[in-house]
Amino acid sequence: MSSFTTRPEIVGTFGVTASTHWLATQTAMGVLERGGNAFDAAVAGGFVLQVVEPHLNGPGGEVPILLWDEKARRMQSICGQGSAPALASASQFRSMGFEQVPGIGLLPATVPGAFGAWLTMLRDHGTWSLAEVLAPAIGYARDGFPLIPRAVQAIFAVQDLFREHWTSSAAVWMPGGQLPKPGALWRLPQLATTYERIIETAQSSATTRTGVIDAALQCWYRGFVAKSIDHYYSTESVRDTSGERHSGLLRYDDMAQWTPTIDQPITVDWGRYTLAKCGFWSQGPAFLQQIGMLKHCQIEQHAPHTAGFVHRVTEATKLAMADRMAWYGASPNASPELQKRLLSDDYLRERSAGIGAHAQTELNPGAPNGMTARWPDLDVARRTLLTADTRFGIGEPTFAALPPVEQWLEREVFVGDTCHIDVIDRHGNMVSATPSGGWLSSSPVVPELGFSINTRLQMTWLDEGLPNTVTPGVPPCTTLSPSLALRDGEPYMAFGTPGGDQQDQWSPAFFLRHAVHGMNLQEAIDAPAWHVDHFPASFWPRKTTLNQITLESRFAPEVVDELRAAGHTVKVGEPWSESRMSACTQERDAQGRLVLRAAANPRGMQGYATGR
């Protein structure tokens, strides 16, 4: 095991923060320094992420949150994934000629849940006022922030769509028709005005801290924000991936009737550790299923840099993601009893028997409680692409390569991920959150508000009777998946990563490198990583790829050879192209002092950890 790291593991006693952008990390740490707790810090950092990573999330997006409240001595899950509109049903989409929910535009919108989830945590667990936590985001939006190259790549990829069809987005991201320059100081004055208006409206309606927060929630879901979204989505028709123009389905009543759901996380044990994830409305159970299977695979005997380690984790991933396809979801067709069975040790031991010496080449969902899996129509992606318009992007954030000089190069397209933030304060409170949705290329900017609305409904199916069939009032099963871990029953780690379908592939491997093989946080993050494609993708057009593993080139050639000999179709990517992990931990030393640690992903030169 190499001790090499790209940067030191951060160690402190006062507080630690880590995220996918240095400004959000420092914002959160600044809140801790000024007396705020982990919940205040995470909210302030989360709103900053909406501004400084606009290509990966936005105010109109969503966020699942996991937290540990040290005073109450308990974990909570806050579902900031908005529900499907009342007008959104499988029959409605099929009547419009769709076999899939489009990947961009107005039709795939769900209720934007991020604002509600962040403010619910602030109200119930925080100490700061609404104005205090929003001040950093408003400041960056009003006064400017450096536009990272990746954000410019996102704008470049959809510049023709903005110019020709989404003119409200062009006004925000291409004023005067000009593309921004990487590193340019960028301002979002309209977004700043929207947040300032919410604060002013809320403060005129209430005087207490919690009263103002509740008034802000009213303003967003039943006030001018909801009314502006309703008007735009019901009166405008815009171009989407079908190549045609459609108006939206999201309405005022959908906004007014939605509130975040607060639950206990679901858990699985591994030795000293209790691992916690959001429920089956998220991808999180796939992490727990993999860990539960790998308990029975002698993973501790295979070092993280070996083919034996990669093969076993990959094969567990394939089984868990097949179960995700067949059994995950929050619609009335989902069975809570069956889903509970998916996490039972007996079931996971049975599933682990499918991890053999050779790579699985077919989808293999399990049969919990003797049930037979019913699959969605996996050929739909091929049929959709025959008539779709992919010139302006797909369901995920889309990026195009920028030129090294003045002339644009031939177009090269990449797809992206999302954001993440972790915080632990001096009291032992912990937050792990994965905000996403409403990125700048997802849907056109709502002109009165200055931001886009999410397209998360693309993750549902139009096949009737599935656990994740699009259903009015029900959230889609999201890929977003923050993580918490207890150790010996005590709060230990907040961690997570962007990455869509890769989130619950990179996270289990990171956890095993740290908890089983003894790497410190930064070593476990920096270690060579990979992902597998062996399931229908969550983002439009929902393409299914089988038995393909993509490795960072830092793996030794003999590892690649061994994996190929085991039957894997191997692609070798760039040396630092996989994983976006960040993590924070806490533990007591021999004198009972709280020792805090943090680390963040070096890939892309954007994520940072800090603390003292």
LOBA-983377 format. One line per 2 residues: number of its first residue (from 1); their letters; for each residue x, y, z of C-alpha. Coordinates in Angstrom, 1 decimal, decimal comma, padded with zeros to 4 digits, always signed. Example, Ala and Ser with C-alpha at 12.3 -4.5 7.8 and 13.67 -1.06 7.14 Angstrom:
<nodes>
1 = AS = +012,3/-004,5/+007,8 ~ +013,7/-001,1/+007,1
</nodes>
This chain:
<nodes>
1 = MS = +000,0/+000,0/+000,0 ~ +001,5/+003,3/-001,1
3 = SF = +001,6/+006,2/+001,3 ~ +001,6/+008,7/-001,6
5 = TT = -001,1/+011,4/-001,4 ~ -001,7/+014,5/-003,6
7 = RP = -002,2/+016,5/-000,4 ~ -002,2/+016,0/+003,4
9 = EI = -005,1/+014,6/+005,3 ~ -006,5/+017,6/+007,2
11 = VG = -006,5/+017,1/+011,1 ~ -008,1/+019,5/+013,6
13 = TF = -010,1/+019,7/+016,8 ~ -012,5/+022,7/+016,0
15 = GV = -014,2/+021,7/+012,8 ~ -013,6/+020,2/+009,3
17 = TA = -015,3/+020,7/+006,0 ~ -014,9/+019,1/+002,5
19 = ST = -016,7/+019,6/-000,8 ~ -016,4/+019,6/-004,5
21 = HW = -015,5/+023,3/-004,7 ~ -013,1/+025,3/-002,6
23 = LA = -015,4/+028,2/-002,2 ~ -018,1/+026,1/-000,7
25 = TQ = -015,6/+024,4/+001,6 ~ -014,2/+027,7/+002,8
27 = TA = -017,7/+029,1/+003,2 ~ -018,7/+026,2/+005,4
29 = MG = -015,5/+026,6/+007,5 ~ -016,1/+030,3/+007,8
31 = VL = -019,5/+029,6/+009,3 ~ -017,9/+027,3/+011,9
33 = ER = -015,3/+029,9/+012,7 ~ -018,0/+032,4/+013,4
35 = GG = -019,9/+030,2/+015,8 ~ -022,3/+028,4/+013,5
37 = NA = -022,8/+024,6/+013,8 ~ -022,4/+021,9/+011,2
39 = FD = -026,0/+022,4/+010,0 ~ -025,6/+026,2/+009,5
41 = AA = -022,3/+025,5/+007,7 ~ -023,6/+022,9/+005,4
43 = VA = -026,6/+025,1/+004,4 ~ -024,4/+028,1/+003,6
45 = GG = -022,0/+025,9/+001,7 ~ -024,8/+024,2/-000,2
47 = FV = -026,3/+027,5/-001,4 ~ -022,8/+028,6/-002,5
49 = LQ = -022,5/+025,4/-004,6 ~ -025,6/+026,5/-006,5
51 = VV = -023,7/+029,6/-007,6 ~ -020,1/+028,4/-008,1
53 = EP = -021,0/+025,0/-009,7 ~ -023,9/+026,1/-011,9
55 = HL = -023,1/+023,4/-014,5 ~ -023,8/+020,7/-011,9
57 = NG = -026,6/+022,0/-009,6 ~ -028,8/+025,0/-009,1
59 = PG = -031,5/+026,6/-006,9 ~ -034,1/+024,6/-008,9
61 = GE = -032,5/+021,3/-008,1 ~ -032,7/+018,7/-005,3
63 = VP = -030,7/+017,5/-002,4 ~ -030,7/+014,4/-000,2
65 = IL = -029,2/+015,0/+003,3 ~ -028,0/+012,7/+006,0
67 = LW = -027,2/+014,2/+009,4 ~ -026,1/+013,2/+012,9
69 = DE = -027,5/+015,5/+015,6 ~ -025,2/+015,1/+018,6
71 = KA = -027,6/+016,7/+021,1 ~ -030,4/+014,3/+020,1
73 = RR = -027,9/+011,4/+019,5 ~ -029,6/+010,3/+016,3
75 = MQ = -029,3/+010,2/+012,5 ~ -031,8/+011,7/+010,2
77 = SI = -032,5/+011,5/+006,4 ~ -034,1/+014,5/+004,8
79 = CG = -035,6/+013,8/+001,3 ~ -035,1/+016,9/-000,8
81 = QG = -036,0/+015,0/-003,9 ~ -039,2/+016,7/-005,3
83 = SA = -042,1/+014,7/-006,5 ~ -043,6/+014,2/-009,9
85 = PA = -046,2/+016,8/-011,0 ~ -049,9/+015,8/-010,8
87 = LA = -050,0/+015,9/-014,6 ~ -047,0/+013,6/-015,0
89 = SA = -048,1/+010,0/-015,6 ~ -047,0/+007,2/-017,8
91 = SQ = -050,2/+007,4/-019,8 ~ -049,8/+011,2/-020,2
93 = FR = -046,3/+010,8/-021,7 ~ -047,3/+007,9/-023,9
95 = SM = -050,3/+010,0/-025,2 ~ -047,7/+012,6/-026,3
97 = GF = -045,8/+009,9/-028,3 ~ -043,0/+009,3/-025,8
99 = EQ = -041,5/+006,0/-024,8 ~ -039,2/+007,8/-022,3
101 = VP = -039,3/+011,0/-020,4 ~ -037,1/+013,5/-022,2
103 = GI = -033,7/+014,3/-020,8 ~ -033,8/+018,1/-021,0
105 = GL = -036,5/+020,8/-021,3 ~ -039,6/+021,5/-019,3
107 = LP = -041,3/+018,0/-019,3 ~ -038,9/+016,2/-017,0
109 = AT = -039,3/+018,7/-014,1 ~ -040,1/+017,6/-010,5
111 = VP = -040,8/+020,0/-007,6 ~ -037,5/+021,7/-006,8
113 = GA = -036,8/+020,3/-003,4 ~ -033,3/+021,6/-002,5
115 = FG = -034,6/+024,9/-001,0 ~ -037,1/+023,0/+001,1
117 = AW = -034,6/+020,4/+002,4 ~ -031,8/+023,0/+003,2
119 = LT = -034,2/+025,2/+005,1 ~ -035,8/+022,4/+006,9
121 = ML = -032,4/+021,3/+008,3 ~ -031,6/+024,9/+009,1
123 = RD = -034,9/+025,4/+011,0 ~ -034,8/+022,2/+012,9
125 = HG = -031,1/+021,9/+013,7 ~ -029,3/+025,2/+012,9
127 = TW = -028,7/+028,3/+014,8 ~ -028,1/+031,0/+012,2
129 = SL = -030,8/+033,1/+010,5 ~ -031,9/+032,8/+006,9
131 = AE = -030,1/+036,0/+005,9 ~ -026,9/+034,9/+007,5
133 = VL = -026,7/+031,5/+005,7 ~ -027,7/+033,0/+002,3
135 = AP = -025,3/+036,0/+002,5 ~ -022,3/+034,1/+001,0
137 = AI = -024,3/+032,8/-002,0 ~ -025,8/+036,2/-002,5
139 = GY = -022,4/+037,8/-002,3 ~ -020,9/+035,6/-004,9
141 = AR = -023,9/+035,9/-007,2 ~ -024,0/+039,7/-006,8
143 = DG = -020,3/+040,5/-006,8 ~ -018,8/+037,7/-008,9
145 = FP = -017,1/+034,3/-008,7 ~ -014,5/+032,6/-010,9
147 = LI = -016,2/+030,6/-013,6 ~ -014,2/+027,4/-013,7
149 = PR = -013,3/+025,9/-017,1 ~ -015,8/+023,0/-016,7
151 = AV = -018,7/+025,4/-016,4 ~ -017,5/+027,2/-019,6
153 = QA = -017,3/+023,8/-021,3 ~ -021,0/+023,2/-020,3
155 = IF = -022,0/+026,5/-021,9 ~ -020,0/+025,9/-025,0
157 = AV = -021,7/+022,4/-025,4 ~ -025,2/+024,0/-025,5
159 = QD = -024,5/+027,4/-027,0 ~ -026,5/+026,8/-030,2
161 = LF = -029,5/+025,6/-028,1 ~ -029,3/+028,8/-026,0
163 = RE = -029,0/+031,0/-029,0 ~ -031,7/+029,4/-031,1
165 = HW = -034,2/+028,2/-028,5 ~ -033,5/+028,9/-024,8
167 = TS = -033,0/+032,6/-025,1 ~ -033,6/+033,2/-021,3
169 = SA = -030,6/+031,0/-020,6 ~ -028,5/+032,8/-023,3
171 = AV = -029,3/+036,1/-021,4 ~ -027,8/+034,7/-018,2
173 = WM = -024,8/+032,7/-019,6 ~ -024,1/+034,3/-022,9
175 = PG = -024,9/+038,0/-022,6 ~ -024,5/+039,8/-025,9
177 = GQ = -024,2/+036,4/-027,5 ~ -020,6/+036,0/-026,3
179 = LP = -019,2/+032,8/-024,6 ~ -017,6/+033,5/-021,2
181 = KP = -013,9/+032,9/-020,8 ~ -012,6/+030,3/-018,3
183 = GA = -011,6/+031,9/-015,0 ~ -013,7/+035,0/-015,8
185 = LW = -015,3/+036,7/-012,8 ~ -019,0/+035,9/-013,4
187 = RL = -022,1/+037,5/-011,8 ~ -025,7/+036,2/-011,4
189 = PQ = -027,5/+039,4/-010,4 ~ -031,0/+038,1/-011,0
191 = LA = -030,4/+035,1/-008,8 ~ -029,1/+037,4/-006,1
193 = TT = -032,2/+039,5/-006,4 ~ -034,4/+036,4/-006,1
195 = YE = -032,8/+035,4/-002,8 ~ -032,9/+038,9/-001,5
197 = RI = -036,5/+039,2/-002,3 ~ -037,2/+035,9/-000,4
199 = IE = -035,4/+037,2/+002,6 ~ -037,2/+040,6/+002,5
201 = TA = -040,6/+038,9/+002,1 ~ -039,9/+036,4/+004,9
203 = QS = -038,7/+039,0/+007,3 ~ -041,8/+041,2/+006,7
205 = SA = -043,9/+038,2/+007,6 ~ -042,2/+037,0/+010,8
207 = TT = -039,7/+038,1/+013,4 ~ -038,3/+034,9/+015,0
209 = RT = -035,5/+032,9/+013,4 ~ -037,7/+029,8/+012,7
211 = GV = -040,7/+032,0/+011,8 ~ -038,6/+033,7/+009,0
213 = ID = -037,4/+030,4/+007,7 ~ -041,0/+029,0/+007,6
215 = AA = -042,1/+032,2/+005,8 ~ -039,3/+031,7/+003,3
217 = LQ = -040,5/+028,2/+002,6 ~ -044,0/+029,7/+002,0
219 = CW = -042,5/+032,2/-000,3 ~ -040,8/+029,5/-002,4
221 = YR = -043,5/+026,9/-002,5 ~ -046,6/+029,1/-002,3
223 = GF = -045,4/+032,5/-003,1 ~ -043,8/+034,4/-006,0
225 = VA = -041,3/+031,6/-006,8 ~ -044,0/+028,9/-007,3
227 = KS = -046,2/+031,4/-009,2 ~ -043,3/+032,3/-011,6
229 = ID = -042,5/+028,6/-012,2 ~ -046,2/+027,8/-012,8
231 = HY = -046,6/+030,7/-015,3 ~ -043,5/+029,8/-017,3
233 = YS = -044,1/+026,0/-017,4 ~ -047,7/+026,4/-018,4
235 = TE = -047,4/+029,1/-021,0 ~ -044,0/+028,5/-022,7
237 = SV = -043,1/+025,7/-025,1 ~ -039,4/+024,9/-025,6
239 = RD = -037,2/+022,5/-027,5 ~ -036,1/+019,3/-025,8
241 = TS = -034,4/+016,0/-026,7 ~ -037,4/+014,9/-028,8
243 = GE = -036,4/+017,7/-031,2 ~ -039,8/+019,3/-030,7
245 = RH = -041,2/+022,0/-028,5 ~ -043,2/+021,2/-025,4
247 = SG = -044,6/+023,1/-022,4 ~ -044,1/+021,8/-018,9
249 = LL = -046,3/+019,8/-016,5 ~ -045,1/+021,4/-013,2
251 = RY = -047,7/+023,6/-011,6 ~ -048,3/+025,8/-008,6
253 = DD = -050,3/+023,2/-006,8 ~ -047,5/+020,7/-007,1
255 = MA = -045,2/+023,2/-005,4 ~ -047,8/+024,1/-002,7
257 = QW = -048,5/+020,5/-001,7 ~ -044,9/+019,3/-001,4
259 = TP = -042,8/+019,2/+001,8 ~ -039,5/+017,4/+002,5
261 = TI = -039,8/+014,0/+004,1 ~ -037,8/+013,3/+007,3
263 = DQ = -036,9/+009,6/+008,1 ~ -034,5/+007,4/+009,8
265 = PI = -031,7/+006,3/+007,4 ~ -031,5/+002,6/+006,4
267 = TV = -028,4/+000,8/+007,7 ~ -026,1/-002,2/+007,3
269 = DW = -023,3/-003,3/+009,6 ~ -019,8/-004,1/+008,7
271 = GR = -017,7/-005,1/+011,7 ~ -017,3/-002,1/+013,9
273 = YT = -019,2/+000,1/+011,4 ~ -022,8/+000,9/+010,9
275 = LA = -023,3/+002,4/+007,4 ~ -026,3/+004,7/+006,8
277 = KC = -027,9/+005,7/+003,5 ~ -031,2/+007,3/+002,3
279 = GF = -034,1/+005,0/+001,5 ~ -035,2/+003,3/-001,6
281 = WS = -036,2/+006,6/-003,2 ~ -032,5/+006,9/-003,7
283 = QG = -029,6/+004,8/-005,0 ~ -028,2/+004,5/-001,5
285 = PA = -029,4/+000,9/-000,8 ~ -027,1/-000,2/-003,6
287 = FL = -024,1/+000,8/-001,5 ~ -025,5/-001,2/+001,5
289 = QQ = -026,2/-004,2/-000,7 ~ -022,6/-004,2/-002,0
291 = IG = -021,2/-004,0/+001,5 ~ -023,5/-006,7/+002,7
293 = ML = -022,4/-009,0/-000,1 ~ -018,7/-008,3/+000,2
295 = KH = -018,8/-009,3/+003,9 ~ -019,0/-012,8/+002,6
297 = CQ = -016,2/-012,5/-000,1 ~ -013,0/-012,3/+002,0
299 = IE = -012,4/-008,8/+000,6 ~ -009,9/-008,2/+003,3
301 = QH = -007,6/-010,7/+001,7 ~ -007,3/-008,6/-001,5
303 = AP = -005,4/-005,3/-001,5 ~ -007,1/-002,3/-003,1
305 = HT = -004,7/-002,1/-006,0 ~ -005,2/-005,8/-007,0
307 = AG = -007,5/-007,4/-009,6 ~ -009,0/-009,5/-006,8
309 = FV = -010,3/-006,4/-005,1 ~ -011,5/-004,7/-008,2
311 = HR = -013,2/-007,9/-009,5 ~ -015,1/-008,7/-006,3
313 = VT = -016,3/-005,1/-005,8 ~ -017,3/-004,9/-009,4
315 = EA = -019,3/-008,1/-009,3 ~ -021,1/-007,0/-006,2
317 = TK = -021,9/-003,7/-008,0 ~ -023,5/-005,6/-010,9
319 = LA = -025,8/-007,6/-008,6 ~ -026,8/-004,5/-006,5
321 = MA = -027,5/-002,4/-009,6 ~ -029,6/-005,2/-011,1
323 = DR = -031,7/-005,1/-007,9 ~ -031,9/-001,4/-008,2
325 = MA = -033,4/-001,7/-011,7 ~ -035,9/-004,3/-010,6
327 = WY = -036,9/-003,3/-007,0 ~ -036,0/+000,3/-006,1
329 = GA = -038,5/+003,1/-006,2 ~ -041,1/+005,0/-004,2
331 = SP = -044,2/+004,4/-006,3 ~ -047,3/+002,5/-005,0
333 = NA = -045,9/-000,5/-007,0 ~ -042,9/-000,7/-004,6
335 = SP = -043,1/-003,1/-001,7 ~ -041,5/-001,9/+001,6
337 = EL = -041,4/-005,5/+002,9 ~ -039,6/-006,7/-000,2
339 = QK = -037,2/-003,8/-000,1 ~ -036,4/-004,6/+003,6
341 = RL = -035,6/-008,1/+002,5 ~ -033,0/-006,7/+000,0
343 = LS = -030,9/-005,6/+002,9 ~ -031,2/-008,7/+005,1
345 = DD = -028,0/-010,7/+005,7 ~ -029,6/-013,9/+004,5
347 = YL = -030,5/-012,4/+001,2 ~ -027,1/-010,7/+000,7
349 = RE = -025,3/-013,9/+001,6 ~ -027,3/-015,7/-001,1
351 = RS = -026,6/-012,9/-003,6 ~ -022,8/-013,1/-002,8
353 = AG = -022,8/-016,6/-004,1 ~ -023,2/-015,1/-007,6
355 = IG = -019,7/-013,5/-007,2 ~ -017,5/-016,1/-008,9
357 = AH = -014,1/-016,1/-010,6 ~ -015,5/-015,0/-013,9
359 = AQ = -017,3/-011,7/-014,8 ~ -021,0/-011,7/-015,0
361 = TE = -022,1/-010,9/-018,6 ~ -025,9/-010,7/-018,1
363 = LN = -028,2/-008,7/-015,8 ~ -029,1/-010,7/-012,8
365 = PG = -031,6/-009,2/-010,4 ~ -032,5/-011,3/-007,3
367 = AP = -035,7/-012,8/-006,2 ~ -036,4/-011,5/-002,7
369 = NG = -039,2/-013,3/-000,9 ~ -039,5/-015,5/-004,0
371 = MT = -040,6/-012,7/-006,2 ~ -039,7/-012,7/-009,9
373 = AR = -038,3/-009,4/-011,2 ~ -040,2/-007,5/-013,9
375 = WP = -037,8/-005,4/-016,0 ~ -038,5/-002,2/-017,9
377 = DL = -038,2/-002,3/-021,6 ~ -034,5/-002,0/-022,1
379 = DV = -034,7/-001,6/-025,9 ~ -036,4/+001,7/-025,4
381 = AR = -033,1/+003,6/-025,5 ~ -032,3/+002,3/-029,0
383 = RT = -035,7/+003,2/-030,3 ~ -035,6/+006,7/-028,7
385 = LL = -032,3/+007,5/-030,2 ~ -033,6/+006,8/-033,7
387 = TA = -035,7/+009,9/-033,6 ~ -034,1/+012,0/-030,8
389 = DT = -032,3/+015,3/-031,1 ~ -028,9/+014,9/-029,3
391 = RF = -027,2/+017,9/-030,8 ~ -027,8/+020,0/-027,6
393 = GI = -026,9/+017,4/-025,0 ~ -028,5/+014,5/-023,2
395 = GE = -029,9/+013,9/-019,7 ~ -026,7/+014,4/-017,8
397 = PT = -024,7/+017,7/-017,6 ~ -023,0/+017,8/-021,0
399 = FA = -019,6/+019,4/-021,7 ~ -017,5/+020,1/-024,8
401 = AL = -013,8/+020,6/-025,0 ~ -012,5/+024,1/-025,1
403 = PP = -009,8/+025,3/-027,5 ~ -006,2/+026,0/-026,3
405 = VE = -006,2/+029,2/-028,4 ~ -008,6/+031,5/-030,1
407 = QW = -010,2/+029,0/-032,6 ~ -012,7/+026,5/-031,5
409 = LE = -011,6/+022,9/-032,0 ~ -013,7/+020,1/-033,4
411 = RE = -016,5/+019,4/-030,9 ~ -015,8/+016,7/-028,3
413 = VF = -018,5/+016,0/-025,8 ~ -018,2/+014,7/-022,2
415 = VG = -020,9/+014,1/-019,6 ~ -020,6/+015,2/-016,0
417 = DT = -021,8/+014,6/-012,5 ~ -023,0/+016,7/-009,5
419 = CH = -021,8/+018,2/-006,2 ~ -021,2/+017,1/-002,6
421 = ID = -020,4/+018,6/+000,8 ~ -019,5/+017,2/+004,3
423 = VI = -019,2/+019,0/+007,6 ~ -018,4/+018,0/+011,2
425 = DR = -018,3/+020,7/+013,9 ~ -016,6/+020,8/+017,4
427 = HG = -019,8/+019,4/+019,0 ~ -019,7/+016,3/+016,9
429 = NM = -022,7/+017,2/+014,6 ~ -022,2/+015,8/+011,1
431 = VS = -023,8/+016,5/+007,7 ~ -023,4/+014,7/+004,4
433 = AT = -025,3/+016,1/+001,4 ~ -025,3/+015,6/-002,4
435 = PS = -027,0/+018,6/-004,1 ~ -027,7/+018,3/-007,8
437 = GG = -030,3/+019,2/-010,5 ~ -031,3/+022,4/-012,1
439 = WL = -027,9/+022,7/-013,8 ~ -027,6/+025,4/-016,5
441 = SS = -028,0/+022,9/-019,4 ~ -031,0/+021,0/-017,9
443 = SP = -033,8/+023,4/-018,8 ~ -034,2/+027,0/-019,8
445 = VV = -033,9/+029,7/-017,1 ~ -037,2/+030,8/-015,6
447 = PE = -036,9/+034,5/-016,6 ~ -038,4/+036,0/-013,5
449 = LG = -036,1/+034,0/-011,2 ~ -032,8/+033,6/-012,9
451 = FS = -032,4/+029,9/-012,6 ~ -033,3/+026,6/-014,2
453 = IN = -035,5/+023,8/-012,9 ~ -034,4/+020,1/-012,5
455 = TR = -035,1/+017,3/-015,0 ~ -035,0/+014,4/-012,5
457 = LQ = -038,2/+012,9/-013,8 ~ -036,1/+011,4/-016,6
459 = MT = -035,0/+008,7/-014,1 ~ -038,5/+007,1/-014,1
461 = WL = -039,9/+004,5/-016,5 ~ -043,1/+004,7/-018,6
463 = DE = -043,6/+000,9/-018,2 ~ -046,7/+000,4/-016,0
465 = GL = -046,5/-001,3/-012,7 ~ -042,8/-000,9/-011,9
467 = PN = -041,5/+000,4/-008,5 ~ -040,0/+003,4/-010,4
469 = TV = -042,8/+004,0/-012,9 ~ -043,5/+007,8/-013,2
471 = TP = -046,4/+008,4/-010,8 ~ -048,1/+011,8/-009,9
473 = GV = -047,0/+013,0/-006,5 ~ -044,2/+010,4/-006,1
475 = PP = -040,5/+011,3/-006,3 ~ -038,4/+009,4/-008,9
477 = CT = -035,7/+007,1/-007,6 ~ -032,6/+009,4/-007,7
479 = TL = -028,9/+008,5/-008,1 ~ -028,1/+011,1/-005,4
481 = SP = -026,6/+009,3/-002,4 ~ -024,8/+010,9/+000,6
483 = SL = -023,3/+008,6/+003,3 ~ -022,8/+008,4/+007,1
485 = AL = -021,0/+005,9/+009,2 ~ -021,0/+005,1/+012,9
487 = RD = -018,1/+003,2/+014,5 ~ -018,7/+001,2/+017,6
489 = GE = -022,1/+002,9/+017,8 ~ -020,5/+006,4/+017,8
491 = PY = -020,7/+009,0/+015,0 ~ -017,6/+008,6/+012,8
493 = MA = -017,8/+009,6/+009,1 ~ -019,6/+011,8/+006,7
495 = FG = -018,7/+011,1/+003,1 ~ -019,9/+011,0/-000,5
497 = TP = -019,3/+011,8/-004,1 ~ -020,8/+013,2/-007,3
499 = GG = -021,1/+010,8/-010,2 ~ -024,6/+009,7/-011,1
501 = DQ = -024,7/+006,0/-011,4 ~ -021,0/+005,9/-010,2
503 = QD = -021,8/+007,4/-006,8 ~ -022,5/+004,0/-005,1
505 = QW = -019,6/+002,4/-006,9 ~ -016,9/+004,9/-005,9
507 = SP = -018,2/+005,2/-002,3 ~ -018,0/+001,4/-001,4
509 = AF = -014,5/+001,1/-002,8 ~ -013,4/+004,2/-000,8
511 = FL = -015,0/+002,8/+002,4 ~ -013,3/-000,5/+002,0
513 = RH = -009,9/+001,0/+001,3 ~ -010,2/+003,1/+004,5
515 = AV = -012,1/+000,8/+007,0 ~ -010,7/-002,6/+005,9
517 = HG = -007,3/-001,8/+004,4 ~ -006,3/+001,0/+006,7
519 = MN = -005,7/+003,8/+004,3 ~ -006,2/+007,3/+005,7
521 = LQ = -008,9/+009,5/+004,1 ~ -006,7/+011,1/+001,5
523 = EA = -005,0/+007,9/+000,6 ~ -008,3/+006,2/+000,1
525 = ID = -009,6/+009,0/-002,1 ~ -006,4/+009,3/-004,2
527 = AP = -006,1/+005,5/-004,8 ~ -006,7/+004,4/-008,4
529 = AW = -010,5/+004,1/-009,0 ~ -012,9/+002,6/-011,6
531 = HV = -016,5/+002,2/-012,5 ~ -018,6/-000,4/-014,2
533 = DH = -021,4/-000,1/-016,8 ~ -023,7/-003,1/-016,4
535 = FP = -027,2/-001,8/-016,1 ~ -029,6/+000,6/-017,8
537 = AS = -028,3/+004,1/-017,2 ~ -030,3/+006,4/-015,0
539 = FW = -030,1/+009,4/-017,3 ~ -031,8/+009,8/-020,7
541 = PR = -031,6/+007,9/-023,0 ~ -031,3/+005,1/-020,4
543 = KT = -028,8/+003,1/-022,5 ~ -027,9/-000,4/-021,3
545 = TL = -024,3/-001,5/-021,4 ~ -023,1/-004,9/-020,1
547 = NQ = -019,9/-006,0/-018,5 ~ -017,7/-002,9/-019,2
549 = IT = -015,3/-001,7/-016,6 ~ -013,3/+001,6/-017,0
551 = LE = -010,1/+001,8/-015,0 ~ -007,8/+004,7/-014,3
553 = SR = -004,5/+004,0/-016,1 ~ -002,6/+004,1/-012,7
555 = FA = -003,6/+000,5/-012,2 ~ -000,7/-001,8/-013,1
557 = PE = -000,8/-003,5/-016,5 ~ -001,0/-006,9/-014,9
559 = VV = -004,2/-005,9/-013,1 ~ -005,7/-005,0/-016,4
561 = DE = -004,6/-008,3/-017,9 ~ -006,0/-010,3/-015,0
563 = LR = -009,4/-008,6/-015,2 ~ -009,6/-009,2/-018,9
565 = AA = -008,6/-012,9/-018,3 ~ -011,6/-013,0/-015,8
567 = GH = -013,9/-012,0/-018,6 ~ -014,3/-008,2/-018,1
569 = TV = -014,4/-005,9/-021,0 ~ -011,8/-003,3/-019,8
571 = KV = -011,4/+000,3/-020,9 ~ -008,4/+002,2/-019,6
573 = GE = -009,1/+005,8/-019,0 ~ -007,0/+008,8/-018,0
575 = PW = -004,9/+008,5/-014,8 ~ -007,1/+010,8/-012,7
577 = SE = -010,5/+010,4/-014,3 ~ -012,6/+008,4/-011,8
579 = SR = -014,2/+009,2/-008,5 ~ -015,0/+012,6/-006,8
581 = MS = -015,0/+011,5/-003,1 ~ -014,8/+013,8/-000,1
583 = AC = -015,0/+012,8/+003,6 ~ -014,8/+014,0/+007,2
585 = TQ = -014,3/+011,9/+010,3 ~ -014,4/+012,3/+014,1
587 = ER = -013,1/+010,2/+017,0 ~ -012,0/+010,6/+020,6
589 = DA = -008,3/+010,2/+021,5 ~ -007,0/+008,6/+024,7
591 = QG = -007,7/+011,8/+026,6 ~ -011,2/+012,0/+025,3
593 = RL = -010,5/+015,0/+023,0 ~ -012,4/+015,2/+019,7
595 = VL = -010,0/+014,7/+016,8 ~ -011,4/+015,7/+013,4
597 = RA = -010,1/+014,7/+009,9 ~ -011,0/+015,6/+006,4
599 = AA = -009,9/+015,0/+002,8 ~ -011,2/+015,8/-000,7
601 = NP = -010,8/+014,7/-004,3 ~ -007,8/+016,2/-006,2
603 = RG = -009,2/+015,2/-009,6 ~ -010,1/+018,3/-011,6
605 = MQ = -008,2/+020,6/-009,2 ~ -011,5/+021,8/-007,7
607 = GY = -012,5/+019,9/-004,5 ~ -010,9/+020,8/-001,2
609 = AT = -011,0/+020,0/+002,5 ~ -010,2/+022,4/+005,3
611 = GR = -010,3/+022,5/+009,1 ~ -008,5/+023,4/+012,2
</nodes>
